[in-house]
Amino acid sequence: MNPIITAHTPTENVVIECLLRDGYWDRTEIIRLADGSRRVRKQGKGNDSAGPWGTDNLRQEALYLLNLETDVANLFPQLQSYWDNNHGVGYEMSFLEQRIDVAQLARQGVFDQDQADTFQKYLGTRVFSQLQCPTSIQTPLSHNITDTLRSACQWMTEHPDFVGLVKSPELVINNQSVAGLEYNLSRLGKSEVLQALDQQPQVRLHGDLHLENMLLPAKGCNPEWPTQVTLIDPVSVAGVQAGHPLFDLGKYESYAIGELPAMRQRKVSVMGFDPSSESGCYGFELHWQDPELAPFRRINWHSSMRTCYEAQYGSVDQAVYELLQAYYAAAMVLCTKGVERQARALKLVLSLHLSF
């Protein structure tokens, strides 16, 4: 495990060098200490947090890093301090010089396919064989998932533009006939997919495993470069850090195929929310022609990772996979706005239907 952390307040007398990320419930900044050294500070946004999970999630992130075993601790930056008091919740971790997230490197066209495959194979081995160790779990993952799906359903019921996705007995999304969200949620408790979710061995997860949460040296100068990866920002948006091992693969693939970044950057068009649209007919289309998404078409960022998963756990349970995709979308319905929220809502309804 990491050394015992003794600091319980933010480090004082620091200079904020730059903002790295303005997240849903936190701000991540590079700070310079009085001795000239740097750290990365991540702290909560308090009442400005998006969605219902902010403060508790940041607390769980810090404790996750604090309790890592030695054999996987080197996958993450070292935790330097952690506070949870009248200063709010936050933590500081070591600053890694000249590191950049893999998503940015992908957009810069740095990787060829062989390097991308080497990266995936290393990542898959470390995540599925080491990080995902068996663990006890107090609350089954199915409870978190059903609670989040119901919260998204309740929110959609209360907003006129979305209520049709909930109440309609039959919809068309991307030319596919699906049942409305309310009907499929009523089926979920009696379905086998929730049992399958909890019957698999429960493991520690990263929880938010995607290319923006992985760092590599900015300049690759040796054959080992694709394996020099550091993971950041564990624990999912709704607090998941243990459960079915497919959780991490599903989140990884949602980004690696380009869908998640397209929705985050609002490079997606939706139909069906305009009052003039044909009732019950919806669709969403990603802007694949956009240069920002081209790297996810030019390089295959997902197949080698899936091969690693299957080598460890066997073939992917497609029903569980679709349920997890619905869950990711539901969490984002509660945290996002505008066209992204609309696209996530459509993804939620479609994926939940496909899980049966």
C-alpha positions, -999 to +999 in steps of 0.1 A: +000+000+000+010+037-003+028+052+027+005+066+055-008+100+045-004+124+074-016+157+058-052+164+064-056+199+049-046+212+014-010+221+012-006+258+020+015+285+003+012+271-032+009+286-066-017+273-090+001+269-123-028+257-145-062+241-146-060+206-160-097+196-159-129+212-149-149+180-141-184+172-132-178+175-095-141+185-091-113+207-104-079+193-111-049+217-111-012+216-112+002+234-081+038+245-073+049+242-037+072+266-018+102+243-025+096+244-062+082+209-065+049+203-082+018+183-074-016+176-089-044+187-067-080+175-072-107+190-050-145+191-049-166+219-064-192+218-036-226+231-046-214+236-082-211+198-087-231+183-115-252+152-106-258+137-072-226+120-064-197+145-063-184+148-028-187+111-020-170+101-052-140+123-046-137+108-011-138+073-026-111+082-052-087+092-025-093+061-004-089+039-035-054+053-041-045+051-005-053+014-002-037+001-034-014-029-030+023-026-039+020-047-071-005-023-087+003+010-070+028+018-097-001+020-122-012+052-105+004+084-093+014+083-056-011+099-032+006+127-013-022+142+009-059+138+015-084+160+034-121+156+043-130+184+066-141+220+067-118+226+037-141+202+017-129+170+001-098+167-020-064+151-025-030+158-039-009+133-059+026+133-074+031+153-106+045+133-136+066+154-159+059+155-196+029+132-194-001+135-217-034+115-218-036+088-245-067+104-261-047+135-270-018+113-283-043+094-304-057+126-319-021+137-327-017+106-348+013+095-327+004+057-326+006+032-354-015+001-351+013-020-337+020+005-309-018+007-302-019-031-299+011-032-276-005-005-255-038-025-253-021-058-245-001-043-217-031-024-203-054-055-206-029-077-188-024-052-159-061-044-155-077-078-160-050-100-144-038-077-116-059-046-108-091-066-110-084-088-080-113-105-062-129-084-035-158-083-011-186-060-020-211-046+005-237-034-021-242-055-052-234-037-084-270-044-096-283-021-068-262+008-080-272+002-116-310-001-109-309+030-087-292+050-113-315+038-141-345+047-120-331+081-111-326+089-148-361+076-156-376+099-129-357+129-142-368+121-178-404+117-166-403+152-152-391+169-184-415+172-213-389+167-240-379+133-226-411+119-212-420+102-245-389+080-242-402+068-208-440+064-213-444+053-249-450+015-251-431+014-284-404+037-300-381+037-330-345+046-323-320+045-351-345+025-372-349-001-345-382-008-327-377-007-289-399-006-258-401+026-237-379+030-207-406+026-181-417-008-195-382-022-197-374-010-162-404-030-150-390-060-167-355-056-153-361-068-118-374-101-131-348-106-157-318-129-157-293-101-166-292-087-131-285-122-117-257-127-142-243-093-132-239-103-096-231-140-100-198-135-116-168-131-093-168-096-080-135-077-085-119-044-078-125-021-108-109+010-121-144+023-126-137+050-152-113+032-176-110+052-208-082+068-228-085+103-211-077+086-178-044+071-190-011+090-193+020+082-213+052+102-218+046+129-243+073+117-267+078+080-273+114+073-278+118+036-272+099+003-279+087+002-243+069+035-246+034+022-251+037+002-218+047+032-197+011+039-189-002+055-157-039+054-148-057+083-131-092+092-118-105+058-106-141+053-094-170+057-118-192+088-120-218+071-098-193+056-073-186+022-087-152+007-078-161-030-075-183-055-093-185-075-126-152-074-145-170-064-177-176-030-162-141-018-171-141-033-206-175-017-214-164+017-203-131+014-221-148+004-254-174+031-252-145+056-256-122+035-278-147+031-306-153+069-306-188+070-292-181+085-258-158+113-270-183+122-298-210+126-273-188+145-248-177+169-275-213+172-288-202+158-322-236+141-325-269+150-341-302+139-326-337+137-340-371+132-324-370+159-298-383+186-321-421+190-317-425+188-354-408+154-356-428+122-362-441+110-328-421+081-313-393+082-340-359+091-327-323+088-337-287+099-329-258+100-354-221+106-345-202+130-367-176+105-379-164+130-406-152+153-379-113+154-377-115+150-339-130+115-344-108+103-372-082+087-349-108+063-336-115+051-372-079+051-384-066+030-355-083+000-338-082+009-301-104-019-288-099-054-303-067-063-285-081-051-252-112-073-257-089-102-265-072-097-231-105-097-213-117-129-230-084-146-222-090-139-185-128-143-182-141-160-214-165-146-239-184-113-233-219-117-219-237-094-244-268-089-222-247-077-193-226-056-217-257-037-229-270-032-194-238-016-185-239+006-216-274+017-204-261+024-170-232+046-182-257+066-203-282+069-174-255+084-151-247+110-178-284+119-183-282+132-147-249+151-152-250+166-187-270+191-208-283+199-243-276+176-272-253+154-252-280+147-227-305+139-255-280+115-271-273+098-238-310+094-232-315+077-265-285+054-259-300+045-225-333+034-239-318+015-268-291-003-247-315-013-220-339-028-246-310-047-261-301-062-226-331-085-227 
